[in-house]
Amino acid sequence: MKKQFLLAAAAILHLQSNAQLKQTTLGAASKIFETLPSKQIKLESIQSEKNKWRNATAQKGTANSSRWYNYVDQMSLIDNSINNNSLRSWIWPKNDIKSTYGNAIDTIILRSYATALDPSTTLFNTPALYPGEMTIQANSAFSVDSAIVYGFYKRKTGSVDIDTLRVSFVYGYGTNTNMPINYFLNQQSFYNTDTLFISQLFHDSTKNTIVKYQNSNTNVIVIDKLLTSSNLADTMANGLGYFKFAIPNFNIPANGIVGMSVSFKYGGTYTPYSLLYANGNYNYNGFAGLWYEQNANGLPTYTKRDFNTGYLDLSNLPSNDAWYNQYIPIWAYTAPSLAFEFPYIDLHLNCSTCNTTGVVALQSAIKSVVAAPNPANNQITISFSTTENSLSKVSISNLLGQEMETKSFYSDANSKAIAEFNTASFSAGTYIYTITTNGQSISNRFVINH
């Protein structure tokens, strides 16, 4: 990702010190997340059902100039283990309500949550994964016109209270924007790197949303959706609720990362430290977002400078904590077994000047492509021809975008070119081959099955 980092020295030192604090603070917090009694929600059931209706969401764009983005969906294309998650958490604006946790009762500590979307990330623009889709590069300006939040909205029987599901939006990339890019060093070995880059989001403790950062000249967009008993019908067949938001006038300049928060405001009065849910009964109305864990009982896979991530706002952090009044990015979480890694949220983006991924427009230069055998064992042969004399390159990458091997050679027009790769040392799984010639590329997937 070709982006220039704008690092504030004070913020760097601030985050470096935070890393050690969080090893204890967040590790303890993971033990008291609340469980919401519900069946597991498999991704396939969401993905197949939501496509039936989400194209009717407000302000959808024209063909090839708009696209839905969902980071969990993207991960599911390359890792089938990101499939279900039965652990969910209520969100509450203050840490003064309780709910069940296993066989115990504890305080709800998740005040709100957030997500970051960087549409220029490599995997979002891989032709083999998204053929024919709009591709937003780092130098592309774009807009966001709608979002869909998925979760569980529950109401006390007979309640007439009007609740609020609140979302907020910012964008930025750098010190003087709403999303500074910072880092801290000396990460533990499970991140496979010694430097952890994160985009920061700041929490407004009054509105329970994202707050405008100190030197930013862009405002925060806040949108409220009122929830009544009628919203209980906004539910998919599997019992999961969906809540749609139209987002007006949200234009993102090149190099922009989108930040979005989700919070819930109860519409009635409640007695502090009473039970939100217990023994099958809802004493108050509540909302829980849907989350997915990337690696079961482990840490999420960190890809350097991939800013797509989930964020938590924990209401029980003391005011002297270094993360106080910030959303904590999941990459900074140093304890494994955290189920709340990536919230399930759809964002609809538009770009009238962007190109598309896929192979349709490229087949005039590269043709007759064959990758065999597929599945491969110890060797794969990739053959093709080009419409003109050229220097061609064939590369193999894993699904994290890491290049495994590359071969370059001169190919004659309309003659068969062959690239052979020894795959004996490659781990079993799915890979992507890419053929590049005269500035054009074509990609596709193949499988290695030892």
DRENPA-842695 format. One record per residue (C-alpha): x, y, z. Coordinates in nm, 3 decimals. Each point is the difference from the previous one (the first is absolute). Example, Ala and Ser with C-alpha at 12.3 -4.5 7.8 and 13.67 -1.06 7.14 Angstrom:
2
@x 1.230 y -0.450 z 0.780
@x 0.137 y 0.344 z -0.066
//
This chain:
450
@x 0.000 y 0.000 z 0.000
@x 0.171 y 0.317 z -0.117
@x -0.084 y 0.246 z 0.271
@x 0.213 y 0.246 z 0.192
@x -0.022 y -0.017 z 0.378
@x -0.040 y 0.320 z 0.196
@x 0.125 y -0.079 z 0.348
@x -0.023 y 0.235 z 0.295
@x 0.291 y -0.057 z 0.239
@x -0.211 y 0.051 z 0.308
@x -0.263 y -0.241 z -0.120
@x 0.263 y -0.262 z -0.082
@x 0.141 y 0.011 z 0.351
@x -0.354 y -0.001 z 0.136
@x -0.090 y -0.317 z -0.185
@x 0.328 y -0.171 z 0.077
@x -0.076 y 0.035 z 0.368
@x -0.356 y -0.115 z -0.054
@x 0.110 y -0.337 z -0.134
@x 0.127 y -0.110 z 0.338
@x -0.300 y 0.138 z 0.186
@x -0.243 y -0.193 z -0.215
@x 0.161 y -0.337 z 0.065
@x -0.160 y 0.009 z 0.343
@x -0.300 y 0.230 z -0.037
@x -0.148 y -0.157 z -0.311
@x 0.097 y -0.351 z 0.096
@x -0.212 y 0.033 z 0.312
@x -0.285 y 0.162 z -0.190
@x -0.039 y -0.297 z -0.232
@x -0.115 y -0.214 z 0.292
@x -0.316 y 0.199 z 0.065
@x -0.151 y 0.049 z -0.342
@x -0.364 y -0.096 z 0.010
@x -0.157 y -0.288 z -0.188
@x -0.327 y 0.053 z -0.180
@x -0.202 y -0.323 z -0.012
@x -0.046 y -0.074 z -0.369
@x 0.080 y -0.261 z -0.255
@x 0.313 y 0.026 z -0.210
@x -0.039 y 0.215 z -0.311
@x 0.186 y -0.151 z -0.293
@x 0.138 y 0.237 z -0.259
@x -0.146 y -0.195 z -0.290
@x -0.353 y 0.055 z 0.130
@x 0.059 y 0.376 z 0.026
@x 0.174 y 0.035 z -0.333
@x -0.262 y -0.190 z -0.198
@x -0.294 y 0.178 z 0.160
@x 0.126 y 0.358 z 0.009
@x 0.070 y 0.007 z -0.374
@x -0.374 y -0.033 z -0.056
@x -0.080 y 0.341 z 0.140
@x 0.303 y 0.218 z 0.069
@x 0.021 y 0.126 z -0.360
@x -0.316 y 0.197 z 0.080
@x 0.190 y 0.203 z 0.262
@x -0.021 y 0.378 z -0.043
@x 0.202 y 0.175 z -0.268
@x 0.157 y -0.303 z -0.164
@x 0.242 y 0.083 z -0.280
@x 0.014 y -0.108 z -0.361
@x 0.161 y -0.317 z -0.129
@x 0.379 y -0.012 z 0.032
@x 0.007 y 0.333 z 0.186
@x -0.112 y -0.128 z 0.338
@x 0.064 y -0.297 z 0.223
@x -0.084 y -0.147 z 0.340
@x 0.290 y -0.052 z 0.241
@x 0.002 y -0.231 z 0.302
@x 0.331 y -0.100 z 0.155
@x -0.133 y -0.322 z 0.156
@x -0.138 y -0.106 z -0.338
@x 0.339 y 0.069 z -0.154
@x 0.178 y -0.215 z 0.258
@x -0.250 y -0.280 z -0.053
@x 0.107 y -0.025 z -0.366
@x 0.347 y -0.114 z 0.105
@x -0.064 y -0.172 z 0.333
@x -0.297 y -0.228 z 0.054
@x 0.065 y -0.011 z 0.375
@x -0.146 y 0.352 z 0.030
@x -0.342 y -0.151 z -0.003
@x -0.191 y 0.038 z 0.324
@x 0.020 y 0.160 z 0.340
@x -0.253 y -0.061 z 0.276
@x 0.147 y 0.258 z 0.239
@x -0.145 y 0.349 z -0.017
@x -0.012 y 0.299 z 0.231
@x -0.264 y 0.251 z 0.095
@x 0.100 y 0.363 z -0.039
@x -0.110 y 0.257 z 0.257
@x 0.091 y 0.370 z 0.030
@x 0.126 y -0.030 z 0.358
@x 0.144 y -0.280 z 0.215
@x -0.300 y -0.005 z 0.233
@x -0.206 y -0.291 z -0.130
@x 0.054 y -0.372 z 0.047
@x -0.064 y -0.313 z -0.200
@x 0.075 y -0.368 z 0.017
@x 0.343 y -0.136 z -0.083
@x -0.003 y -0.379 z 0.002
@x -0.126 y -0.090 z 0.345
@x 0.097 y 0.338 z 0.146
@x -0.130 y 0.356 z -0.015
@x 0.230 y 0.286 z -0.091
@x 0.004 y 0.361 z -0.115
@x -0.033 y 0.074 z -0.371
@x 0.323 y 0.168 z -0.100
@x -0.033 y 0.053 z -0.376
@x -0.135 y 0.352 z -0.045
@x 0.025 y 0.016 z -0.378
@x 0.208 y -0.149 z -0.278
@x 0.153 y 0.113 z -0.325
@x 0.159 y -0.116 z -0.322
@x 0.247 y 0.135 z -0.255
@x -0.022 y -0.061 z -0.373
@x 0.288 y 0.053 z -0.242
@x -0.135 y -0.099 z -0.344
@x 0.346 y 0.023 z -0.161
@x 0.124 y -0.303 z 0.195
@x 0.148 y -0.264 z -0.231
@x -0.252 y -0.276 z 0.056
@x -0.300 y 0.226 z -0.065
@x 0.145 y 0.059 z -0.348
@x 0.114 y -0.349 z -0.095
@x -0.161 y -0.099 z -0.332
@x -0.017 y -0.366 z 0.096
@x -0.212 y 0.085 z 0.303
@x -0.206 y 0.287 z -0.147
@x -0.015 y -0.041 z -0.379
@x -0.164 y 0.291 z -0.177
@x -0.048 y 0.205 z 0.320
@x 0.089 y 0.365 z 0.045
@x 0.355 y 0.044 z 0.132
@x 0.095 y 0.296 z 0.219
@x 0.373 y 0.073 z 0.003
@x 0.192 y 0.215 z 0.248
@x -0.022 y 0.297 z -0.239
@x -0.378 y -0.033 z -0.051
@x -0.256 y 0.231 z 0.154
@x -0.333 y -0.167 z 0.084
@x -0.322 y 0.047 z 0.195
@x -0.204 y -0.204 z 0.248
@x -0.376 y 0.016 z -0.039
@x -0.140 y -0.272 z 0.225
@x 0.079 y -0.252 z 0.272
@x -0.164 y -0.305 z 0.150
@x 0.057 y -0.098 z 0.363
@x -0.076 y -0.359 z 0.100
@x -0.086 y -0.108 z 0.352
@x -0.263 y -0.105 z 0.252
@x -0.262 y 0.250 z 0.114
@x -0.203 y -0.125 z 0.297
@x -0.291 y 0.166 z 0.179
@x -0.174 y -0.055 z 0.329
@x -0.343 y -0.150 z -0.052
@x -0.255 y 0.279 z -0.032
@x 0.261 y 0.278 z -0.010
@x -0.107 y 0.325 z -0.169
@x 0.339 y 0.171 z 0.036
@x 0.173 y 0.143 z -0.309
@x 0.369 y -0.091 z -0.010
@x 0.276 y 0.139 z -0.218
@x 0.260 y -0.181 z -0.207
@x 0.266 y 0.263 z -0.073
@x 0.275 y -0.016 z -0.259
@x 0.276 y 0.254 z -0.063
@x 0.246 y 0.043 z -0.286
@x 0.337 y 0.167 z -0.055
@x 0.283 y -0.035 z -0.246
@x 0.369 y 0.077 z 0.007
@x 0.353 y -0.114 z -0.055
@x 0.267 y 0.183 z 0.192
@x 0.082 y 0.226 z 0.293
@x -0.230 y 0.292 z -0.086
@x -0.301 y -0.212 z -0.088
@x -0.266 y -0.178 z 0.201
@x 0.197 y -0.327 z -0.029
@x 0.371 y 0.043 z 0.075
@x 0.222 y -0.294 z -0.099
@x 0.234 y -0.096 z 0.283
@x 0.193 y -0.299 z 0.122
@x 0.170 y -0.160 z 0.293
@x 0.302 y -0.228 z -0.003
@x 0.115 y -0.326 z 0.157
@x -0.312 y -0.200 z -0.063
@x -0.013 y -0.360 z 0.112
@x 0.107 y -0.261 z -0.252
@x -0.355 y -0.102 z -0.097
@x -0.038 y 0.313 z -0.210
@x 0.292 y -0.112 z -0.223
@x 0.135 y 0.355 z -0.003
@x 0.169 y 0.234 z 0.243
@x -0.212 y 0.301 z -0.086
@x -0.378 y 0.021 z 0.032
@x -0.167 y 0.272 z -0.208
@x -0.346 y 0.112 z 0.108
@x -0.250 y 0.269 z -0.096
@x -0.135 y 0.182 z 0.303
@x -0.363 y 0.082 z 0.073
@x -0.096 y 0.222 z 0.290
@x -0.308 y -0.045 z 0.219
@x -0.249 y 0.271 z 0.093
@x -0.107 y -0.102 z 0.351
@x -0.310 y 0.225 z -0.013
@x -0.146 y -0.111 z -0.333
@x 0.157 y -0.349 z 0.019
@x 0.126 y 0.042 z -0.356
@x 0.321 y 0.083 z -0.183
@x 0.128 y 0.347 z 0.087
@x 0.167 y 0.252 z -0.230
@x 0.377 y -0.017 z 0.043
@x 0.190 y 0.309 z 0.119
@x 0.138 y 0.143 z -0.326
@x -0.249 y -0.145 z -0.247
@x -0.209 y 0.231 z -0.216
@x -0.258 y -0.268 z -0.080
@x -0.309 y -0.052 z 0.214
@x -0.146 y -0.318 z 0.141
@x -0.322 y -0.121 z -0.164
@x -0.249 y -0.137 z 0.255
@x -0.318 y -0.179 z -0.108
@x -0.269 y -0.132 z 0.234
@x -0.244 y -0.279 z -0.076
@x -0.300 y -0.017 z 0.234
@x -0.092 y -0.352 z 0.106
@x -0.348 y -0.113 z 0.100
@x -0.178 y -0.334 z 0.010
@x -0.040 y 0.026 z -0.379
@x 0.376 y -0.043 z -0.041
@x -0.023 y -0.350 z 0.140
@x -0.130 y -0.087 z -0.347
@x 0.327 y 0.122 z -0.159
@x 0.136 y -0.348 z 0.046
@x 0.145 y -0.262 z -0.231
@x -0.127 y -0.355 z -0.002
@x 0.282 y -0.108 z 0.231
@x -0.109 y 0.245 z 0.272
@x 0.267 y 0.260 z -0.067
@x -0.117 y 0.362 z -0.023
@x 0.112 y 0.247 z -0.264
@x -0.017 y 0.377 z 0.024
@x 0.056 y 0.221 z -0.305
@x 0.133 y 0.356 z -0.001
@x 0.018 y 0.252 z -0.287
@x 0.310 y 0.220 z 0.029
@x -0.028 y 0.339 z -0.176
@x 0.294 y 0.202 z -0.130
@x 0.278 y -0.226 z 0.122
@x 0.282 y 0.051 z -0.252
@x 0.344 y -0.148 z 0.066
@x 0.316 y 0.141 z -0.161
@x 0.280 y -0.222 z -0.130
@x 0.186 y -0.195 z 0.268
@x -0.304 y 0.015 z 0.224
@x -0.091 y -0.263 z 0.258
@x -0.361 y -0.014 z 0.119
@x -0.071 y -0.021 z 0.372
@x -0.345 y -0.102 z 0.126
@x -0.141 y -0.051 z 0.350
@x -0.316 y -0.171 z 0.128
@x -0.167 y 0.081 z 0.333
@x -0.337 y -0.058 z 0.166
@x -0.209 y 0.232 z 0.218
@x -0.282 y -0.141 z 0.209
@x -0.318 y 0.207 z -0.029
@x -0.143 y -0.051 z 0.348
@x 0.123 y 0.022 z 0.357
@x 0.181 y -0.278 z 0.178
@x 0.136 y -0.079 z 0.341
@x 0.382 y -0.002 z -0.004
@x 0.156 y -0.343 z 0.051
@x -0.322 y -0.185 z -0.057
@x -0.013 y -0.286 z -0.250
@x -0.045 y 0.068 z -0.370
@x -0.060 y -0.367 z -0.076
@x -0.039 y -0.300 z 0.227
@x -0.165 y -0.342 z -0.014
@x -0.154 y 0.055 z -0.340
@x -0.158 y 0.335 z 0.089
@x 0.092 y 0.348 z -0.126
@x -0.047 y 0.259 z 0.272
@x 0.101 y 0.281 z -0.235
@x 0.045 y 0.041 z -0.374
@x 0.351 y -0.070 z -0.126
@x 0.222 y -0.043 z -0.305
@x 0.295 y -0.228 z -0.070
@x 0.216 y 0.022 z -0.312
@x 0.116 y -0.302 z -0.198
@x 0.372 y -0.079 z 0.011
@x 0.227 y -0.264 z -0.151
@x 0.327 y -0.137 z 0.127
@x 0.265 y -0.058 z -0.263
@x 0.207 y -0.261 z 0.182
@x -0.187 y -0.206 z 0.256
@x 0.146 y 0.058 z 0.348
@x 0.282 y 0.201 z -0.152
@x 0.104 y 0.341 z -0.123
@x -0.113 y 0.143 z -0.333
@x 0.242 y -0.031 z -0.289
@x 0.178 y 0.332 z -0.028
@x 0.099 y 0.115 z -0.347
@x 0.229 y 0.300 z 0.015
@x -0.170 y 0.323 z -0.111
@x -0.338 y -0.166 z -0.042
@x -0.221 y 0.244 z 0.190
@x -0.322 y -0.201 z -0.022
@x -0.075 y -0.091 z 0.359
@x -0.249 y 0.005 z 0.284
@x 0.008 y 0.233 z 0.301
@x -0.134 y -0.019 z 0.356
@x -0.101 y 0.269 z 0.245
@x 0.017 y -0.138 z 0.353
@x -0.194 y 0.197 z 0.257
@x 0.193 y -0.129 z 0.300
@x 0.337 y 0.141 z -0.101
@x 0.122 y 0.247 z 0.264
@x 0.057 y 0.359 z -0.106
@x 0.376 y -0.037 z 0.054
@x 0.019 y -0.288 z -0.247
@x 0.192 y 0.081 z -0.319
@x -0.291 y -0.130 z -0.213
@x -0.263 y 0.206 z 0.183
@x -0.225 y 0.193 z -0.247
@x 0.131 y -0.203 z -0.295
@x -0.142 y -0.291 z -0.189
@x 0.246 y -0.286 z 0.047
@x 0.098 y -0.158 z -0.336
@x -0.004 y -0.376 z 0.009
@x 0.359 y -0.011 z -0.128
@x 0.106 y 0.159 z 0.329
@x -0.170 y -0.270 z 0.204
@x 0.272 y -0.217 z 0.150
@x -0.205 y -0.285 z 0.145
@x -0.127 y -0.296 z -0.208
@x -0.347 y -0.154 z 0.021
@x -0.179 y 0.325 z -0.076
@x -0.312 y -0.080 z -0.200
@x -0.076 y 0.367 z -0.073
@x 0.248 y 0.053 z -0.279
@x -0.194 y 0.114 z -0.309
@x -0.356 y 0.139 z 0.009
@x -0.226 y -0.099 z -0.287
@x -0.085 y 0.324 z -0.185
@x -0.070 y 0.075 z -0.369
@x 0.112 y 0.327 z -0.158
@x -0.104 y 0.111 z -0.348
@x 0.265 y 0.201 z -0.189
@x -0.015 y 0.194 z -0.327
@x 0.275 y 0.112 z -0.238
@x -0.088 y 0.127 z -0.348
@x 0.367 y 0.021 z -0.108
@x 0.117 y -0.340 z 0.126
@x 0.081 y -0.297 z -0.219
@x -0.117 y -0.356 z 0.052
@x 0.183 y -0.313 z 0.102
@x -0.042 y -0.320 z -0.195
@x 0.115 y -0.134 z -0.330
@x -0.256 y 0.111 z -0.257
@x 0.182 y 0.314 z -0.110
@x 0.339 y -0.170 z 0.004
@x -0.062 y -0.305 z -0.214
@x 0.090 y 0.185 z -0.320
@x 0.366 y 0.009 z 0.111
@x 0.025 y -0.332 z 0.187
@x -0.185 y -0.303 z -0.126
@x -0.015 y -0.380 z 0.002
@x 0.096 y -0.022 z 0.369
@x 0.026 y -0.350 z 0.149
@x 0.123 y -0.090 z 0.350
@x 0.046 y -0.376 z 0.042
@x -0.029 y -0.222 z 0.182
@x -0.254 y 0.164 z 0.225
@x 0.003 y -0.111 z 0.277
@x 0.379 y -0.015 z -0.018
@x 0.229 y -0.220 z 0.202
@x 0.372 y 0.061 z -0.045
@x -0.013 y 0.206 z -0.320
@x -0.230 y 0.230 z -0.192
@x 0.042 y 0.116 z -0.360
@x -0.152 y 0.330 z -0.108
@x -0.024 y 0.050 z -0.377
@x -0.136 y 0.295 z -0.196
@x 0.050 y 0.207 z -0.311
@x 0.015 y 0.375 z -0.063
@x -0.122 y 0.207 z -0.291
@x 0.335 y 0.180 z -0.036
@x 0.368 y -0.049 z 0.076
@x 0.062 y 0.084 z 0.363
@x 0.191 y -0.057 z 0.320
@x -0.234 y -0.207 z 0.212
@x 0.000 y -0.080 z 0.370
@x -0.179 y -0.285 z 0.175
@x -0.022 y 0.008 z 0.378
@x -0.159 y -0.215 z 0.269
@x -0.136 y 0.160 z 0.318
@x -0.175 y -0.131 z 0.306
@x -0.339 y 0.135 z 0.102
@x 0.156 y 0.257 z 0.228
@x 0.153 y 0.163 z -0.306
@x 0.354 y -0.121 z 0.076
@x 0.195 y -0.089 z -0.315
@x 0.140 y -0.353 z 0.017
@x 0.189 y -0.027 z -0.331
@x 0.034 y 0.190 z -0.329
@x 0.127 y -0.088 z -0.346
@x 0.071 y 0.257 z -0.275
@x 0.070 y -0.071 z -0.368
@x -0.049 y 0.133 z -0.351
@x -0.308 y -0.127 z -0.183
@x -0.068 y 0.020 z -0.374
@x -0.335 y 0.114 z -0.131
@x -0.252 y -0.282 z -0.054
@x 0.249 y -0.259 z 0.122
@x -0.048 y -0.223 z 0.301
@x 0.187 y 0.113 z 0.312
@x 0.056 y -0.242 z 0.287
@x 0.093 y 0.062 z 0.364
@x 0.062 y -0.301 z 0.225
@x 0.006 y 0.021 z 0.380
@x 0.116 y -0.257 z 0.252
@x -0.265 y 0.002 z 0.272
@x 0.130 y -0.286 z 0.213
@x 0.101 y 0.237 z 0.280
@x -0.325 y 0.198 z -0.005
@x -0.257 y -0.070 z 0.269
@x -0.327 y -0.153 z -0.114
@x -0.266 y 0.261 z -0.072
@x -0.121 y 0.259 z -0.251
@x 0.239 y 0.228 z -0.191
@x -0.025 y 0.268 z -0.268
@x 0.204 y 0.014 z -0.319
@x 0.038 y 0.330 z -0.184
@x 0.119 y 0.049 z -0.358
@x 0.122 y 0.351 z -0.088
@x 0.096 y 0.120 z -0.344
@x 0.030 y 0.352 z -0.145
@x -0.164 y 0.153 z 0.305
@x -0.302 y -0.231 z 0.000
@x -0.065 y -0.283 z 0.246
@x -0.225 y -0.299 z 0.039
@x -0.041 y -0.207 z 0.319
@x -0.174 y -0.315 z 0.109
@x 0.004 y -0.252 z 0.281
@x 0.139 y -0.351 z 0.017
@x 0.025 y -0.259 z 0.276
@x 0.298 y -0.194 z 0.134
@x -0.102 y -0.333 z 0.149
@x 0.295 y -0.211 z 0.112
//
